[in-house]
Amino acid sequence: MKPSEDMGKLLEFYESALLDDVIPWWMEHGIDWEQGGVTEIIAEDGTVASYDKSVWSLGRALFVWSRLYNLIGRRCEWLDVANRIFEFMLPIGLESDWVWPQSVHRDGSLKEPSNAIYGDGFAIMGLTEYAQATGDGRAAEAAGATYETVQERMGVLGTHLATPENIAEIGKCHGISMIFSTVFHELGKLLDDAEILQAGHDHAVLIQDQFLKPDRRLVLEYTALDGSELDPPEGRYVIPGHAIESMWFGIHIFRDRYEKQRIATAVEAIEWHVEAAWDSEYGGLFHAIDADGDTDRVSQDRHKIMWPHTEALYALLLAYECCGERWCLDWYDRVHEWAWEHFPVPEHGEWHGQVARDGSHPWGVTGPGEVPRKEPFHLPRGLIMCVDVLQRLGGE
């Protein structure tokens, strides 16, 4: 039986993975119970290599434990983790005048200053969800103050907008509009602020009108400032996981505004990108592809990364909820079966961050790279969101 043939059973499967495996693993190994925050420099057996912390991970973790509390169950232990992360983060934001640094030491002191505004987006994401969980006005004020600094810096071209140095003055990055479409939208709802809501909607529209190229059936990661295509290699670079994530963000935004055609466009683009990213030889989704199909223009390291698969699992279920078309479940089943066969780590818990192209994992508990790295974001968020949509689909 295919996974999607019994939505009730699939819901139980996701609830068990989330509540019996992934969250307990992070509660035991990834929370810095002594000084606050979470660690991301951690091996698959739970061994912590360093307690230095990135703002990316702090904001994302604050979001996850707050979203758990808001959406899955109002458990005191989850709120306790969120409280600890928030109290660790707030002084960092205050001291940086809401231009969040790249990373801090274990005690929260500065390690690396800001070099991109992605971290600010994840800070807003976490602070917004935490404010919804607690009603803490400090979190809402911090998120609003960060919004102001982000908007100011968005008006100045440079590598802080996630564009490579050689195109920083002539190009723009889809990933920036991706993250800020959703964080501005959710912050705008929290603060009941029409200007912030419009800023999120503007980014979502920009993605569909400029980064999404219907003739290519792809979202380009970099375009010229007017949306036209840049020369290769940057102009042909595609990150399918970003595109899939961006489309489900868009569905949430456009659903709030009853924009049916834009929802339909997002649903169609999800199909385009799982098709384009699927490895026809070994299965699984590639992390990066070339818009012209030239593998020499993208990394020859064809490892499979965990997070595009978690984004696709939720996006495909959400797309099915929107359109009811069979292709959503056919693709869901393919991604589900490959991901759940190759990424989980039964002997320790949680998932591999990367596997080899064929799904094997020859690196041991530290994983590929010089230092181990795991993060409590894409996997737990994906499981939370799948539980949410499956509760609706199962009820139907």
N, C-alpha and C positions, 0 to 999 in steps of 0.2 A: 504494500500500500504506500502510495506517495504521501509525504508529510502533510501536504495541503488538503488531503481528502477528509481529514477529521480535525476541524478547527478547535474543537474542545480539547482533544488530546494534545494538539500542538500547543495550546495555551498552557496546559499542565507542564509540558516539556520545558517551555520557556520560563515559567515560574520557578520550576525546580532548578534550572541552570542559574538563574539570577539569585535566588534566595538560599539555595543549598550549596552553591559552589562559588560563584564569582564574588559576591559581596562578602561572604565569610572569609574568603582568601584575602581580600583587601583589608578587612577589619583586623585580621590577625597579623598580616605582614606589612601592609603599605601605609598605615596611619602612624605618624610620629606622635605617639601618646605623651611624650615627655615635653616637646617644645612646640608642637602644633604643625598643622599642614600634613602633606603627604609626600612620600618619596617616589621618584620615577626611576631611580638608578638602582634597580632591584632585579635579581635573578629569578628564574622560574621556580626555584625551590624556596623562595622567600628571603634569600640572603641579600641584605642591603649593602651595596658597594659604596654609597655616598648618600648623605642626607642633604646635600645641596638641592635646592628646589627651584623649578622654573615657574614663572607666573602663569604660563600656559596651563600647567598641570594643576596649580592651585585653583585657578578660576574654574577649570573643567571639573575638578573634584568637588568644589563647592556646589556646582550645578548638579552633579550626580546625586550627592547625598540629600540635597534639598529636593530634587525631583523625586527621589525615592519616597521621601516623607510626604510630598504633595500628591503623588499619583498612585503609589503602591500601598502605602500604609503608614499611619502616623505613629511610627515606632520611636520611642525615646532614644534608643541607641543610635539611630540614624540622625536624629536632630542633634544629638550630642556631638557627633563627628562634624556636622555642618557648622555648629557653633564654634568648635575648636578651629576649623579652617578659617571661618570668617574673622575671628578675633586675631588670628595670626596674620591675615591679609590686610586688615584695615590700617594698621600703622604703616605698612609698606606703601599703600596708596597715598596716605596723608603726607608722608615724608617725601614722596616723589611728585607732589602736586598733581596727582592723578594722571601722570605720564608713567605708566607702570614699567618697572625694569624688566630686563630679560630673565634674570635669575637672582636668587638671594642665597646666603649661607643658611645653615640649619637654624640659626637664631633669628633669621629675618633680616640681617644686615646685608647691604648691597654687595653683590658679586659682579654682575654685568648690567650696565645701564640699558635702556631701551634701544633696540635696533630695528624694530618693526612694530606695527600697531596691531598685529594679530593678538598679542598678549592682552592688549587693552580690550579687545573684543571678548576674549574669554573671561576677563575680569567682569565686564558688564554682564555677560551671560550668567555667571555664578551669582553675582550680587543680586541680579533681578530675581532669580529663582529663590534665593535665600530670603529676600524681602517678602516674596509671596508666601513662603513657609512660615515666617515668623512675625511679619508686620513690623520689623525693625526699621525705623526711619533712617538710621545711619546707613544701612545698605542701599536703600533707595537713593539717598543723597549722594553716596559714593558713586553709584552707577550713573546718575545724572551728571555729576561733575566730570566723570570719565568721558561721557558722551560729548561734552563741550570741548575737551582737549582733542578728542579724536576728530571731530568735525573741523577744528582749526587746522590740524595737521594734514587732513585729507586735501586741503586746498593748496598744499605745497608738494610738488613732484619730488620724488627721491626713492631710494631703495627701502625706506621705511614702509612704503606701500607695496612691498613684496615683489617688486620688479627687479630683474637682474640689472647690474650696474650699467651695462651697455645699452639698455633700452629705458632706463629710469626716467629720461626726459621726454620720451616719445611714446611710451607705452603704458598700459595699465593691466592689472592682474585680476582675473576672475575671482580668485580666492578671497580677495578683500571684499568685493561685493557679496560674495557668498556668505561670509560670516556676519557682515554687518547688516545684511538684509534681515536676518532672523533676530540678531540681538537688539537692533533698533526697534523692530516690530514688537518684540516682547516687552522691552522697556517702555515703549510708547503706551502699550496696554496697561502696564503697571501704574504709570504716572498719569494716565488719561491725558496724554499730550499729543495733540494732532500733528505738531511739527515733527516730533520724533517718529510717530507712526508713518508719516509721509516719507521721511528719510529712508525708513526700511523698505517701504513699497517702491521707492525710486530705484533702490539697488536691485530689488527683485525684477523690476521691469527692465532695467539695464542689462541684466543677465540674459533675458529672453530676446531682447531687441538688438543687442550688439555682440555678446560673447557667443550666443547660440547661433550656429550657422546651419540653417535648414538644408542647404544644398549639400553640405558635408554630413549632416546628421550627427553633429558633434558640437560640444562646447570647447572653444579654444581657451587655453589658460591665459594667454597674453594676446592683446590686440593693440593696435594704435589707439591714440586717445579718442579718435572719432569712431572707433569700432571696426575700422578696416583691418585687413590682415597684414601682419608684419612679415618680413623675410624670415626664412628658416635660420637657425633651428627654433628660436623662440616662437615664431609665428605659427609653427605646426605642432606645438607641444600640447598634449591633451592628458589630463588626469581624470580618468573616468570616475573614480571614487568621489572626487570633488564635484563633478557634474551631477552624479546621482544624488549626493547629499544636498547639493544646491537645489535640485528639483523638488525634493521633498520639503525643504524649507519653503520653497515657493508655493507648494500646494497648501501648506498651513497658512501662509500669508493671503493667498488669493481666495482661499476658502472663507476666511474671515470677511472678505469683501465681496463674496458671491461673484467672482470673475470666472465664469465657467470656461471661457475659451482659453484663458491663461492656465487654468488647471489642466485642461486637455493637452495643451502644449507641453506642460511639465510631465504629464503621464507619458506622452509619446517619447519625450527625450529620455526618460528612464529606460525605455525599451531600446532605444538607439545605443545607449552606452553599455548596457550589459551585453548586447550583441557585439559591439566593437571591442570590448575588453576581454571577452571570453577566449581562453586559450584552447583552440580547437584540438591541439595535440594532447595536452595533459589535463585540461580542465582548470577551473579557477579563473579569477579575474586578474589581469595585468594591472600593475600600479600606474604605468605611464605608457602611452602609445603615441605614434606619430600620425598626424592627420592625413598624410599621404600614404601611410602604410610602410614607411621606410624605417626598418628596425635599426639601421645605422645611425639614425638621428636621435634615438633614445638610448638610455642606458642598456648595455648588454647584460647587466645584472637583472635577470628575469625572475628574481624571487617573487613569491606571492606574499603580499602584505595583508595582515588580518583586517585592517579597518575598512577597505573598500567592500569587503564581503558583508560586514555587519551593516554598513549603510545600505547595501543592495537588499539585504533581507527585509529591513523595515520598509524601504522605498517600494519594493514590489508588493508587499501586503497592502500598503497604503494606496498604491496605484489600483490594485484590485478593488479596494473599497470604493474608490472614486468611479471606476469605469465598468467593473464587473466582467472584464474580458479574460478569456482563458489564457492568453499568452502570459499574463502576470503570474499565474500560478504555475504554469509550465516552467518559466524561468526561475520562479521562487524555488521550486523543487530542485532544480539543477544546482543552484547556488547553495541551498541548504545542505544538500547531500555532500557536496564537495567540502564546504566549510566545516561542517560538523565531523567529517571524517578526518580532516587533516590538521585543524588548528587546536582543538582541545588537548590539554595535558593532564590526563587522568591521574597520573602518579603524584602530581603536585597540586593541580587545580588551575583555574583560569585558562588562558589560551596562549599559544605561541604568538609572538608579534610578527614573525616572518617564518615562512617555510621555503624550501627550494622549489623550483618550478614544478617538479613532479609531486610536490606535497611532502617530501621527506624532510627530516630535521636533523642534519648531521652535526650540529654545533654544540650539543650539550645544554646545560641549564642556563648558561650565560647568553646563549643566542649569538647571532652574527654580530660583528663589530667589536671594538676594543673594550667597551663597557656594556654591561647588561642594561636594558631599558624596558620598562613596562609602564603603562599609564592607565589609571582608572577612568576611562572616558568612553571611547568608541564602543567597546564591548558592553559594559554595563548600560550605557545609554541606549544602545541598540536593543538589548534585551528588555529594558523598561518600555521602550516605544513599541516593540513587538507585542509585549503583554497588553499594552493599552489598545492597540488596534485589534488584537485577537479577542479581547473581551467583547468588542463590538461585533466582530465577524462571527464569533462563536454564538453570541446571543441571537444573531440573525439566522 
